[in-house]
Amino acid sequence: MRKTRVLFLSVLLSLTFIPFSPAYAREQNLFNAVSITPGIGFEYFTRTINWDDEHISKLRYRFMTIDMEVELQRGISIRAVLGYSSSNYDALTFRELPVSLELDVGYIKGYILGANVKKSLVQSEELKIDASAEFFYCIGSKNEWEFPPDFVVAGSAEGRPTWMRASIGPVFTYTGFESIYPYLYLSFNKLWGKFRMEEIIEDLTGTEDQKIYGESSVCIGLGFTFKLTESLSFKPEVNFFPYKDGVDSGIMIRAMYTFY
């Protein structure tokens, strides 16, 4: 998994920074923005996760985002994302603490940071093909769980989750219509993270990190961009994450306003 993370970040940084070397940028005028597009969005996904190398459960996450996309010369665009998240891990078990815990975790609030880099590869009269790379990082707030009143001694547990999502792949967009542009996004898409739990029982303390991994590594995205006006557009998208025993899904909606 560490190799996968390093490989993805290397590709993302390459797409971002290699074309922007000072000499190349001066030659191609890459720093001249073609357009600036702020936007707001909503996402909801369900992902099957593996934890403890034995157990399977669902991670449901939803977040509201604000973003800013800058399109540069030669078909390169960069988007930064900031958002408010809410993640539900269903149930997790911690066995290496002083007292084993099995928690119905519920939704935990947090924050999202993300970045997307897109590069145009092919542009014809009715078809556009882009390469897209994206990385999201979510950090949850600390939550506390009190032991039941009938427990032998007083105790509590405090936990904080983090997860990351990386994707990279081609985007095929049909541009033959006047104001609606359907697209297909095929990507390698990986989710991983951990849930750190600290337990305090009188003078005893213990900490355990429960690592999680998404069962699916593939995403099929279907959506379209609808231009209401020359500057205002909307983008709904549905996503499917197939894995050995099933298919997870998610939705995304963005509203964008472009300044040229």
HUBEL-V605355 format. One record per residue. RES is the residue in one small letter. SS is DSSP state (A for helix, B for strand, O for the rest). PHI is phi in whole degrees, 0 to 359 (* if undefined). PSI is psi in whole degrees, 0 to 359 (NA if undefined). Layout:
res ss phi psi
RES SS PHI PSI
RES SS PHI PSI
This chain:
res ss phi psi
m O * 322
r A 297 321
k A 297 320
t A 298 316
r A 297 315
v A 296 318
l A 298 314
f A 296 314
l A 296 326
s A 296 316
v A 295 316
l A 299 314
l A 294 324
s A 296 314
l A 298 328
t A 278 312
f A 256 329
i A 301 315
p A 291 347
f A 257 25
s O 298 148
p A 306 315
a A 294 315
y A 295 318
a A 296 320
r A 294 320
e A 292 320
q A 260 358
n O 56 44
l O 289 338
f O 278 359
n O 278 107
a O 290 133
v O 281 319
s B 203 158
i B 233 127
t B 230 99
p B 282 155
g B 203 167
i B 232 152
g B 207 167
f B 222 137
e B 226 143
y B 221 127
f B 224 151
t B 239 124
r B 234 133
t B 282 128
i B 239 150
n B 252 134
w B 218 153
d O 64 14
d O 59 9
e O 224 326
h B 252 151
i B 239 137
s B 210 184
k B 251 138
l B 250 119
r B 249 126
y B 224 146
r B 220 146
f B 206 151
m B 259 137
t B 228 153
i B 240 145
d B 213 166
m B 221 121
e B 247 133
v B 241 121
e B 265 127
l O 255 184
q A 293 159
r A 62 32
g A 72 26
i B 255 132
s B 227 146
i B 232 132
r B 233 129
a B 253 140
v B 232 137
l B 227 136
g B 205 172
y B 248 128
s B 240 162
s B 214 119
s B 238 138
n B 237 121
y O 262 11
d O 57 247
a B 240 140
l B 229 147
t B 242 134
f B 239 114
r O 255 347
e O 264 7
l O 277 165
p O 308 321
v O 234 123
s O 300 142
l B 237 140
e B 234 111
l B 250 138
d B 272 94
v O 295 315
g O 76 183
y B 282 135
i B 238 127
k B 283 157
g B 187 197
y B 226 150
i B 241 134
l B 236 137
g B 208 165
a B 211 146
n B 224 136
v B 236 131
k B 230 138
k B 230 127
s B 289 130
l B 254 315
v B 225 136
q B 222 111
s O 240 189
e O 294 326
e O 232 4
l B 219 135
k B 233 134
i B 238 125
d B 241 155
a B 257 130
s B 232 135
a B 229 136
e B 218 146
f B 219 130
f B 238 141
y B 232 125
c B 241 129
i B 240 124
g B 272 159
s O 281 160
k O 286 135
n B 241 149
e B 238 137
w B 239 123
e B 273 145
f O 291 152
p O 301 149
p O 302 331
d O 274 6
f O 292 150
v O 300 316
v O 232 161
a O 287 141
g B 196 166
s B 208 164
a B 226 141
e B 231 129
g B 224 155
r B 217 127
p B 263 153
t B 221 145
w B 212 158
m B 230 149
r B 225 127
a B 233 141
s B 215 150
i B 205 137
g B 169 180
p B 272 150
v B 241 123
f B 254 117
t B 242 129
y B 271 123
t O 247 20
g O 281 343
f O 274 167
e O 280 316
s O 228 4
i B 231 133
y B 231 92
p B 289 149
y B 215 160
l B 235 128
y B 242 114
l B 251 123
s B 214 150
f B 286 124
n B 223 116
k B 235 139
l B 235 135
w B 207 165
g B 175 197
k B 206 160
f B 234 110
r B 267 126
m B 239 132
e B 241 129
e B 245 137
i B 233 120
i B 229 101
e O 51 247
d O 269 359
l B 265 137
t B 225 152
g B 204 152
t B 228 138
e B 220 136
d B 255 119
q B 261 110
k B 278 143
i B 233 150
y B 219 137
g B 290 138
e O 290 329
s O 264 144
s O 241 10
v B 230 142
c B 229 135
i B 245 113
g B 251 132
l B 236 129
g B 196 186
f B 206 153
t B 256 124
f B 249 118
k B 269 105
l O 289 319
t O 225 185
e O 298 330
s O 253 328
l B 264 129
s B 216 159
f B 233 149
k B 222 99
p B 270 148
e B 210 139
v B 246 145
n B 231 144
f B 234 136
f B 237 88
p B 286 143
y B 216 182
k O 304 320
d O 252 8
g B 169 197
v B 220 127
d B 267 169
s B 210 169
g B 195 166
i B 228 153
m B 216 138
i B 226 130
r B 230 145
a B 241 134
m B 224 147
y B 231 124
t B 256 132
f B 255 125
y O 260 NA
